[in-house]
């Protein structure tokens, strides 16, 4: 579970939810097969396809020093039409 950081909820990813595509930030060292197995076992769903990309670096200035935040990989997971992942806990 330490490989998957958090679900991503932006305007674009919310539009992708209609197509049964979910976005997650994952560890840089993880690969597609590890994440696919983890999502299938943890959420009890069937994954059809996976896409991954690394967002570009962003600079952050602290006084006169340039820092780069920790990099991550973003996975877009496509599920079968009957499956879904609950992103929020029901309270």
C-alpha positions in Angstrom: 0.0 0.0 0.0 3.0 2.3 0.4 3.5 2.3 -3.4 0.2 4.1 -4.1 0.3 7.6 -2.6 -3.2 9.1 -3.1 -6.0 9.4 -5.7 -5.9 12.4 -7.9 -9.0 14.6 -8.2 -8.7 17.4 -10.7 -11.1 18.7 -13.3 -9.7 16.4 -15.9 -9.7 13.3 -13.7 -13.3 13.9 -12.7 -14.2 13.9 -16.4 -12.3 10.6 -16.7 -14.5 9.0 -14.0 -17.3 8.8 -16.5 -15.2 6.5 -18.7 -14.3 4.4 -15.6 -10.7 5.8 -15.5 -9.2 6.5 -12.2 -5.9 8.4 -11.5 -3.4 7.7 -8.7 -0.1 9.1 -7.7 2.4 6.3 -7.2 6.0 5.8 -6.2 8.6 6.3 -8.9 10.0 2.8 -8.5 6.7 1.0 -9.0 5.7 -0.5 -12.3 2.4 -1.1 -14.0 2.1 -4.8 -13.1 2.7 -4.1 -9.4 0.1 -1.4 -9.3 -2.4 -3.4 -11.4 -2.1 -6.4 -9.0 -2.4 -4.1 -5.9 -5.5 -2.3 -7.3 -7.2 -5.6 -8.3 -6.6 -7.2 -4.9 -7.3 -4.2 -2.7 -10.5 -2.9 -4.5 -11.7 -6.3 -5.9 -12.0 -4.9 -9.4 -10.8 -6.0 -12.9 -8.3 -3.6 -14.6 -8.5 -3.5 -18.4 -5.7 -1.0 -19.1 -3.1 1.2 -17.4 -1.3 4.3 -18.6 1.5 6.1 -16.7 3.4 9.3 -17.0 5.7 11.6 -15.0 4.4 15.2 -14.6 7.1 17.8 -15.4 9.3 19.2 -12.6 8.2 22.5 -11.0 10.6 24.9 -9.4 10.1 26.3 -6.0 12.1 29.3 -4.8 13.2 29.5 -1.2 15.2 32.7 -0.7 17.8 32.4 -3.4 17.8 28.6 -3.6 15.9 26.6 -6.2 14.3 23.5 -5.0 12.4 20.7 -6.8 9.6 19.0 -5.0 9.6 15.2 -4.7 8.8 13.6 -8.1 6.1 11.0 -8.5 4.5 8.9 -11.2 0.8 9.2 -12.2 -1.1 6.1 -13.2 -4.4 6.2 -15.0 -6.3 2.9 -14.5 -9.2 1.8 -16.8 -11.7 -0.6 -15.2 -14.3 -2.9 -16.7 -17.7 -1.1 -17.1 -19.4 -2.9 -14.2 -16.6 -2.1 -11.7 -15.9 1.1 -9.7 -13.6 2.3 -7.0 -14.9 4.3 -4.0 -12.7 7.4 -3.8 -14.3 8.9 -0.7 -15.2 7.2 2.5 -19.0 7.3 3.2 -19.7 9.0 6.5 
